[in-house]
């Protein structure tokens, strides 16, 4: 564990990092666990991404981490991710050759030599696939991402809202089908790439939002991979010390427990390339209803909305603190629902237009964590 790179508290982050901070095999369990927490139920199975990353790290060595503020202006930063329904990725496993192919295809189209790989979302498999890609390609990885969580559609990233184009973007699958899209808007890129992803079997690997170092510094959320590791480490430490792992996660994320109980019903379906549905949790505090589209987007307790997107809604196993993804929710599972604040940039009018509850069809203004009934 690279303790100096992953400080215990924000105050510790002022300590100078080591000359070459890295991610290695031993960091992957904590990174994957923390990424699943920030994935807010979506982002794909973190265990699968962890296995891919560990394989790549064993074969190619550790991956250097670079803070966004340390990127040179002319860096060529290429984010890479999996697109599709998390429910499908449980059976349709990616291979890290696809990750490398997505990055090199986009770089060749741009006529650039990539200098850094990045995560477009700090959630689930999309925080670990870039580790595998960076190891395979021998490139450093940016310690940051474009969301600070996971969202279901590719236009839902802070770089895009700040004006970084989503395309050109590459897309590839396990059969070797590969293409490059150039679209006038990020929503067009989402719609066309989603159609291609469905044809490819509901999951594909993409590289998009190519950006310079200057753009990455301005638009990415820094330190999110380090945060994932800290969350994972906090869960493990709480369990080892017989402390409350749910409380440990709340501390690391600045969140609060919204509800605790037993899952009594899950309605889940894979439609238009997404895992959509609802889950009902019954506990001493009443009933909690979660609504999700890959990620949890709205939480109600006894009919009262307590948190909505863009703030984070996270489900953890009450006893172990393990994050529970939307595809893993099952009847009888005893869970705790946490809410945590999103990056403040998500609460601007431009951002809420693409990630607020009304975008997803819910007739409510945003409700922020800690302010039930209030709005953003």
Secondary structure, DSSP 8 states (H G I E B T S, - for coil): --TTTS-SSGGGGGS---TT-EE-GGGHHHHHHHHHHHTTT-SS-HHHHHHHHHHHHHHH--EEEEEGGG--TT-EEEEEEEEE-HHHHTTS---HHHHHHHHHHHHHHHT----EEEES-SSGGGGTHHHHHHHHHT-EEEEEESSSS--SSTT-SHHHHTT----SEEEE-TT--EEEE--SSHHHHHHHHHHHHHHTTSEEEEEEEEEEHHHHHHHSEETHHHHHHHHHHHHHHHHHTT--HHHHHHHHHT-EEEEEEEEEEEEEEEETTEEEEEEEEEETTEEEEEEEESSEEEEEETTEEEEETTSEEEEEETTT--B--TTT--TT-EEEEEEE---GGGGSHHHHHHHSGGGGT-SS----TT-TT---
